[in-house]
Amino acid sequence: MTESQDLKTTPLTALHQRLGAKMVPFAGYLMPVQFPLGVLGEHRHTRAKAGLFDVSHMGQLRVDGADAAARFETLVPGDIAGLGEGRTRYTQFTNADGGILDDLMVTNAGDHLFVVVNAACKEADTALLRATFGAELTELADRALLALQGPSAAAVLATLAPEAAEMTFMTFRTMDVAGIPCFVTRSGYTGEDGYEISVPADRAEALAEKLLAHPEVEPIGLGARDSLRLEAGLCLYGHDIDTTTSPIEAALTWSIGKRRREQGGFPGAARIQDEIANGTSRRRVGLKPEGRAPAREGTEITDLDGRPIGKVTSGGFGPTVDGPVAMGYVETAFAAEGTEVRLVVRGKPLPARVAKLPFVAPGYKR
């Protein structure tokens, strides 16, 4: 899809264009990759103040039914039945081999589950859920999704919805924001404090304009969203995780509760339980090149003797750390923090070390 007329748009597309965004194809949508501030400026502004992201391309779903949480657990390794009302949890859809079909956020909204899935996977995810839930699954196609991220996010949102300031990380509330009924989760994809705000599509532009009117807030595109999540050590589906990687290889064991680890009952449980008990042959790690050259996705990782031991899955320049950062998979024997490796950039082996993730300290409100 190279022609803009073949791409879907979000309720904020016209606003992005008025704001001077550079628009590009992404996951079947026409999306802003950057605004006039530029990727570097947008990244730094989000870390220092607050950035507003349009993530309306992602899938928003509602799952009803008295036993919805128990049935949802048959598709994911996360503890959904034990999820308290008003709480959100990160988990993954897994396949029979223990590979990851997608990663997602699930919220116990009281009388239903509120689910947010990745844009590129939402048709497959919806079909998977439809096979389990039938008519109890509702696609919320009439809603947009905004993310307000950064250390000033709470103060900004509190001017339009004072109760938002009371929320803590990974909690959910239904509330009016500037008089507009919204679903609000205190979460995000930048490593910063912030919120994801589900808003009726026909009110999304009005809400975005109210948020952008605040002097602390700038519009942020996909370019800075990617560099922010990379510094935060967060996986991008289709790159850092996919059907060939298990949650354990991907260093996502923390997302699988004790009960699920012991009882299983989800696709690929046998492999995942075995990997928890006995380890894996490879592991997702952070990588810090010692020079200034970035190591992009696909870069080969070798040991000091030049033997291939893995691949970079995400890489680029980290503005906050003022240098290149990357993530990738290496043989488990090389996964310890501080291990020296080589990154083969343009045919030249460059020195790097395995680094602790995330690269920047998270700013979540616990």
Secondary structure as UniProt FT lines:
FT   HELIX           4..6
FT   TURN            11..12
FT   HELIX           13..18
FT   TURN            19..20
FT   STRAND          22..26
FT   TURN            27..28
FT   STRAND          29..34
FT   TURN            36..37
FT   HELIX           38..48
FT   STRAND          50..54
FT   TURN            56..57
FT   STRAND          59..63
FT   TURN            66..67
FT   HELIX           68..72
FT   TURN            73..75
FT   TURN            81..82
FT   TURN            85..86
FT   STRAND          87..94
FT   TURN            96..97
FT   STRAND          100..108
FT   STRAND          113..117
FT   HELIX           119..121
FT   HELIX           122..133
FT   HELIX           134..136
FT   STRAND          137..139
FT   TURN            141..142
FT   STRAND          143..149
FT   TURN            151..152
FT   HELIX           153..158
FT   TURN            159..160
FT   HELIX           162..166
FT   TURN            169..170
FT   STRAND          171..177
FT   TURN            178..179
FT   STRAND          180..185
FT   STRAND          194..200
FT   HELIX           201..203
FT   HELIX           204..212
FT   TURN            215..216
FT   STRAND          217..220
FT   HELIX           222..231
FT   TURN            232..233
FT   TURN            238..240
FT   TURN            243..244
FT   TURN            247..251
FT   HELIX           253..255
FT   HELIX           258..263
FT   TURN            267..268
FT   HELIX           269..278
FT   STRAND          282..289
FT   TURN            297..298
FT   STRAND          300..302
FT   TURN            304..305
FT   STRAND          308..318
FT   TURN            319..322
FT   STRAND          323..331
FT   HELIX           332..334
FT   TURN            337..338
FT   STRAND          340..345
FT   TURN            346..347
FT   STRAND          348..355
//
